[in-house]
Amino acid sequence: MMTYEQQLVALATPPNPNVICKKQGMSYLEGYYVRLLANRVFGPTSVHISNIEHNLTQETKDGRTEVEYTCTTAVKVMFANGEHRSLMASGGGRGYGAEAHQQAKMEAETHAFKRALSNLGPAFGLTLYDGNNPLHNGKQCCWTGFQEGQSSKTPDAGATQEPKPADTEPKPIPQAVQLTEPEQGKWSEAQRKGFCASLNRLGIQYLDFKAFCTAQLESEKPSMWEEADRGRALKDLAPGGALRKRFMEWKANDAADSANARQVAKPKPPAKRPPMQAQFNDDDIPF
């Protein structure tokens, strides 16, 4: 799972020329590739897609049905530090024949989804809108985007790309920055927020997991761990992971023990005294 800093660098990294497709002179990324990349950067539980509106235009030419749909899609992603980003875009698609409606609708939804995510940066094809980008010719992208600790130069709009001399080494693709390990007993604010947000997505509170580590794993609290160890713990706490069942059983037992402790500590109500029976003497009878 990526940290917040690694997500920023991944979004600024242009796609490999091998994944760029060509159709009628246009360069684009396949829909399945964009979905896989979004899941890799944000996690499959941190990408929410909703199709807001579909508009239909249908006509028949020479006995052949031609259908065109436009779709407006909203995409919401959550970064590792807990921040959210809402995106929206529209796309179109065409279909022909018996499955025209289904074909056009799916194409419009995919187109709108890809256009929405392109607002996040070069990784999702934003730089492909530059017609002079070397990516269109199978070469490396000239846009470097955001890089931590580095300055980036944006080419002028409409500027042509000068060919490089044959003896000039190609510019390397920016790589994700490897975070330095936090100091003993400390973690950065971004690491703390990212770890807690990841636990919340798994339905686990940090304080519960901290108590579980102390009681069951006999280890230090997670803030004392290395970043790689916290990543492995999140993987093991996911459904089907090695720690998931053990944690849930411990949580249930801990909740039962707490309930029993509260029941024992609860003071018992005082015993009710039996009602007193009135005693009458013969002298008390008024006749």
Sequence and secondary structure as in RCSB ss.txt:
>XXXX:A:sequence
MMTYEQQLVALATPPNPNVICKKQGMSYLEGYYVRLLANRVFGPTSVHISNIEHNLTQETKDGRTEVEYTCTTAV
KVMFANGEHRSLMASGGGRGYGAEAHQQAKMEAETHAFKRALSNLGPAFGLTLYDGNNPLHNGKQCCWTGFQEGQ
SSKTPDAGATQEPKPADTEPKPIPQAVQLTEPEQGKWSEAQRKGFCASLNRLGIQYLDFKAFCTAQLESEKPSMW
EEADRGRALKDLAPGGALRKRFMEWKANDAADSANARQVAKPKPPAKRPPMQAQFNDDDIPF
>XXXX:A:secstr
   HHHHHHHHHS   GGGEEEETTEEEE HHHHHHHHHHHH TTSEEEEEEEEEEEEEEETTEEEEEEEEEEEE
EEE TTS EEEEEEEEEEEEEGGGHHHHHHHHHHHHHHHHHHGGG GGGTGGGG TT GGGGTS  S     TT 
      TT       TTS               TT   HHHHHHHHHHHHHTT  HHHHHHHIIIII    GGGS
 HHHHHHHHHHHSTT TTHHHHHHHHHHHHHHHHHHHHHHS               GGGS  
